[in-house]
Amino acid sequence: MMAVIEVTDASFATDVLGSSKPVLVDYWADWCAPCKQLGPIIDELSKTYGDRMVFAKLDTNANPDVPMQQGVMALPTLQFFKNGQVVQSIQGGKPKGALVKAIESVLEG
């Protein structure tokens, strides 16, 4: 069972782009209400899928470079990476079911 990891501008290339497993990156900020609702859902999903996918959170206040490089315009944004490439992107708060569908499709794809 994997916990959700914190990634930073400094660790992004190693932890996300260099990961051998698919990675879900949750871009969030402390002022973002939907981000706070999404947090516990991501934590829960990491317990289910953590053996097959890395779950990462990136605080966009503390780490402005990566969101800019990745074209993140709104929060919350979830990006799914496979072999260093974005394969799927979700913007805004979403129910758990929608996230499960996205995770399953990335894992099967």
C-alpha positions in Angstrom: 0.0 0.0 0.0 1.5 3.2 -1.1 0.8 6.6 0.4 0.4 9.7 -1.7 3.8 11.3 -2.2 4.6 15.0 -2.3 6.4 16.2 -5.4 8.1 19.5 -6.0 9.6 21.4 -8.9 12.9 19.8 -7.9 11.7 16.2 -7.6 9.2 16.2 -10.5 11.5 14.9 -13.2 12.7 12.0 -11.1 9.4 11.1 -9.3 7.0 11.6 -12.1 8.7 11.7 -15.5 11.2 9.0 -14.5 8.7 6.7 -12.9 8.4 3.1 -14.2 4.7 3.1 -13.1 2.0 5.4 -14.3 1.7 8.5 -12.1 -1.3 10.6 -11.2 -0.3 14.1 -10.3 -2.8 16.2 -8.2 -2.1 19.9 -8.7 -3.5 21.7 -5.7 -3.3 24.9 -3.6 -4.4 25.6 0.0 -6.9 28.3 -1.2 -8.7 25.9 -3.6 -11.9 24.5 -2.1 -12.4 21.7 -4.7 -8.8 20.7 -4.2 -9.6 20.0 -0.5 -12.6 17.9 -1.5 -10.5 15.9 -3.9 -7.7 15.2 -1.4 -9.4 12.5 0.6 -10.6 10.8 -2.6 -7.1 10.7 -4.0 -5.9 9.3 -0.7 -8.5 6.6 -0.8 -7.8 5.7 -4.4 -4.1 5.5 -3.6 -4.9 2.6 -1.2 -6.7 0.7 -3.9 -4.4 1.4 -6.9 -1.1 2.3 -5.1 0.5 -1.0 -6.1 0.0 -0.2 -9.8 0.2 3.6 -10.0 2.1 6.3 -8.1 -0.1 9.0 -6.6 1.5 12.4 -6.2 0.5 15.8 -5.0 2.1 19.1 -6.1 1.5 22.3 -4.1 1.3 24.9 -6.9 1.9 27.8 -4.4 5.3 26.3 -3.4 6.1 24.9 -6.8 5.1 27.3 -9.6 7.5 26.0 -12.3 6.1 22.5 -13.1 2.4 23.7 -13.4 3.6 26.3 -15.9 5.7 23.8 -17.9 2.8 21.4 -17.9 0.2 24.0 -19.0 -1.9 23.7 -15.8 -4.3 26.6 -16.0 -6.9 25.8 -13.4 -7.1 24.0 -10.1 -7.6 21.3 -9.3 -6.0 19.6 -12.2 -5.1 15.9 -12.3 -2.6 14.7 -14.9 -1.8 11.1 -15.6 1.7 10.4 -16.8 3.0 7.2 -18.5 6.7 7.0 -19.5 7.1 10.7 -18.9 4.2 11.8 -21.1 0.7 13.1 -20.1 -1.8 10.5 -21.3 -4.9 12.0 -19.7 -5.8 15.2 -17.9 -8.8 16.1 -15.7 -9.8 19.6 -14.6 -12.0 20.5 -11.8 -13.5 18.6 -8.9 -14.8 15.2 -10.0 -16.7 12.4 -8.2 -14.8 9.3 -7.2 -16.4 7.2 -10.0 -15.1 9.5 -12.7 -11.6 9.2 -11.2 -11.8 5.4 -11.0 -12.8 5.3 -14.7 -9.8 7.5 -15.6 -7.4 5.4 -13.5 -8.7 2.2 -15.0 -8.3 3.5 -18.5 -4.7 4.6 -17.9 -3.8 1.3 -16.3 -5.4 -0.7 -19.2 -4.2 1.6 -22.0 
